[in-house]
Amino acid sequence: MSLLIVALVAGAVVGLALGALGGGGSVLAVPALIYLLEFPPASATTASLIIVTATSATALYAHARDGNVVWRTGALFAAAGIVPAVLAGAAAGRLPAAALTTAFAVVAALAALRMLRPADSEPPERIHPARAAGAGAGLGAVTGFLGVGGGFLAVPALVGVLGLRMKQAVGTSLLVITVNSVAALAARTGGGGLRWEVIAPFTGAAILGAWDGKRLATKIAGRTLQRIFALVLLGVAAFMLVDVVV
């Protein structure tokens, strides 16, 4: 199978998951780039940031059109993550490939376990600015370091820490992800190893897949989709850890 076809299929799957779940789908981009498209881990995280930025910005437009983006809250949350995203993005390229792969696998496993937990239904009685800033900074660091959007972290934080409704949290998380991804990319400019003949079709397929995923979410229960994706993600994380050890 040619690299172009693999890139298109992988991009469509990533976009489908992102559109259906509102976050978390981009976690599949890095392992797909490493194991299916033979990117080195550092290049895979940079390429993933490009894919995440383009896909999130496109999805952000759709959610903003539906009135599901709380701009001021999202901007403040994103601002807390800009510096950590830049610093983590600069540091990621200096780590050994095995360390970067291990860190990604651990975060992917934690993301899957978080998805399997019951969702919190009660918003906080009071918003703590320090907790909000800490959550935003942590998300920025994860985005910059591992090249993932972090929707699986942003959505629960926006609901649990800032008290947004789920639809607002999903839409606003896309603003946060877009800002953090751009900041992390700025720290990685000049890095080599990017194969645009693979990244471009992967990104295009992910954007189209996100629209299909949004339609899929209206036909299948959200918790069912989330559980299926979480189990797949656990399998991917386990495979990556075994690959590093062996």
C-alpha positions in Angstrom: 0.0 0.0 0.0 1.4 3.4 -1.0 2.3 6.0 1.7 -0.3 8.3 0.1 -3.2 5.9 0.7 -1.9 5.1 4.2 -1.8 8.8 5.0 -5.3 9.4 3.7 -6.8 6.5 5.6 -4.9 7.4 8.9 -5.9 11.0 8.5 -9.6 10.1 8.0 -9.6 7.9 11.1 -8.0 10.6 13.2 -10.4 13.2 11.9 -13.4 10.9 12.4 -12.5 10.3 16.1 -11.8 14.0 16.7 -15.1 15.1 15.1 -17.2 12.4 16.9 -15.6 12.9 20.4 -14.8 16.6 20.4 -11.3 15.8 21.5 -8.8 13.0 21.9 -8.8 11.9 18.3 -5.5 13.6 17.6 -3.8 11.3 20.1 -3.8 8.7 17.3 -1.9 10.9 14.9 1.5 10.4 16.5 1.5 6.6 16.6 0.1 6.5 13.0 2.9 8.8 11.9 5.6 6.7 13.7 4.4 3.1 12.9 2.5 3.4 9.7 4.4 6.3 8.0 7.8 5.7 9.5 8.4 9.2 11.0 11.0 9.5 13.8 9.3 10.3 17.1 10.4 14.0 17.2 9.3 14.6 13.6 6.0 12.8 14.3 5.2 15.1 17.2 6.0 18.2 15.0 3.9 16.8 12.1 1.1 16.0 14.5 1.1 19.6 15.7 0.6 20.8 12.1 -2.3 18.3 11.6 -3.9 19.3 15.0 -3.6 23.0 14.3 -5.3 22.8 10.9 -8.0 20.3 12.0 -8.8 22.2 15.3 -9.0 25.5 13.5 -11.4 24.1 11.0 -13.6 22.5 13.7 -13.4 25.7 15.7 -15.0 27.6 12.9 -17.9 25.1 12.8 -18.5 25.3 16.6 -18.2 29.1 16.6 -20.8 29.3 13.9 -23.1 27.3 16.3 -22.4 29.6 19.2 -20.5 27.0 21.2 -17.3 28.9 21.8 -16.8 31.1 25.0 -14.2 33.3 23.6 -13.0 35.2 26.7 -12.8 32.1 28.9 -11.0 30.2 26.1 -8.5 33.0 25.5 -7.6 33.3 29.2 -7.3 29.5 29.5 -5.1 29.4 26.4 -2.9 32.3 27.5 -1.9 30.3 30.6 -0.6 27.5 28.3 1.4 29.5 25.7 4.7 29.8 27.5 4.6 26.1 28.7 3.8 25.1 25.1 6.7 27.0 23.7 9.2 25.7 26.3 7.9 22.1 26.0 8.0 22.3 22.2 11.6 23.4 22.3 12.6 20.7 24.7 10.9 17.8 22.9 13.4 17.7 20.0 16.3 17.2 22.4 14.9 14.0 24.1 15.9 10.5 23.1 13.3 8.8 20.8 12.6 6.1 23.4 11.9 8.7 26.1 9.6 10.6 23.9 7.7 7.5 22.8 7.4 6.3 26.4 6.1 9.7 27.6 3.5 9.7 24.8 2.4 6.1 25.6 1.9 7.0 29.2 -0.2 10.1 28.4 -2.2 8.1 25.9 -3.0 5.5 28.5 -4.0 8.1 31.0 -6.2 9.7 28.4 -7.9 6.4 27.7 -8.5 5.8 31.4 -9.9 9.3 31.8 -12.4 8.6 29.0 -13.6 5.4 30.6 -14.5 7.2 33.8 -18.0 8.5 34.3 -18.4 12.2 33.3 -18.7 14.7 36.1 -22.2 16.2 35.9 -22.0 18.8 38.6 -20.1 22.1 37.8 -18.0 23.6 40.5 -19.6 26.0 42.9 -16.8 28.4 42.7 -14.1 28.9 40.0 -10.5 29.0 41.4 -8.3 31.2 39.1 -5.1 29.3 40.3 -6.6 26.0 39.3 -7.8 27.3 36.0 -4.3 28.8 35.3 -2.6 25.5 36.4 -4.9 23.4 34.1 -4.2 25.7 31.2 -0.5 25.6 31.8 -0.5 21.8 32.0 -2.4 21.5 28.8 0.0 23.8 27.0 3.0 21.7 28.2 1.4 18.4 27.0 0.5 20.0 23.6 4.0 21.3 23.1 5.8 18.3 24.4 3.9 15.5 22.8 2.3 17.1 19.7 -1.3 16.3 20.8 -4.2 18.6 20.9 -5.1 17.7 24.5 -8.9 17.8 24.0 -9.1 14.8 26.4 -7.7 17.1 29.1 -9.1 20.5 28.0 -12.8 19.4 27.9 -12.9 18.0 31.5 -11.0 21.0 32.8 -13.3 23.5 31.2 -16.3 21.6 32.6 -14.9 20.8 36.0 -12.8 23.9 36.7 -14.6 26.6 34.8 -18.1 25.3 34.9 -18.9 25.4 31.2 -21.6 23.2 29.7 -20.4 20.2 27.6 -21.1 21.8 24.2 -19.4 25.0 25.2 -16.4 23.1 26.6 -16.0 21.1 23.4 -16.1 24.3 21.3 -13.9 26.3 23.6 -11.4 23.6 23.9 -10.8 23.8 20.2 -9.8 27.5 20.6 -7.3 26.5 23.4 -5.9 23.6 21.3 -5.4 25.9 18.3 -3.6 28.6 20.3 -1.3 26.1 22.1 -0.5 24.2 18.9 0.5 27.3 17.1 2.7 28.3 20.1 4.4 24.9 20.2 5.0 25.0 16.5 6.7 28.4 16.8 9.3 26.7 19.1 9.9 24.0 16.5 10.5 26.1 13.4 13.5 25.1 11.5 13.3 21.4 12.5 14.0 19.0 9.7 12.5 15.7 8.8 9.0 16.9 7.8 7.6 15.1 4.7 5.0 17.4 3.4 3.9 14.9 0.7 2.6 12.8 3.7 1.5 15.6 6.1 -0.6 17.4 3.5 -2.9 14.5 2.5 -3.0 13.3 6.1 -4.2 16.8 7.2 -6.7 17.1 4.4 -8.2 13.7 5.2 -8.4 14.6 8.9 -10.3 17.8 8.2 -12.8 16.0 6.0 -13.1 13.1 8.5 -13.9 15.6 11.4 -17.0 16.7 9.5 -18.1 13.1 9.1 -17.3 12.4 12.8 -19.6 15.3 13.9 -22.4 13.7 11.9 -21.6 10.2 13.3 -21.9 11.6 16.9 -25.6 12.4 16.2 -26.3 8.7 15.4 -24.4 6.8 18.1 -24.4 7.5 21.8 -21.4 9.6 22.9 -20.5 7.3 25.8 -20.4 4.3 23.5 -18.1 6.1 21.0 -15.9 7.2 23.9 -15.5 3.7 25.3 -14.7 2.2 22.0 -12.1 4.9 21.3 -10.6 4.5 24.8 -10.1 0.8 24.4 -8.4 1.3 21.1 -6.2 4.0 22.7 -5.2 1.7 25.5 -4.2 -0.9 22.9 -2.0 1.6 21.1 -0.4 2.8 24.3 0.4 -0.8 25.3 1.9 -1.5 21.9 4.1 1.5 22.1 5.4 0.6 25.5 6.1 -2.9 24.5 7.9 -1.6 21.4 10.2 0.6 23.5 11.0 -2.2 26.0 11.6 -4.8 23.3 
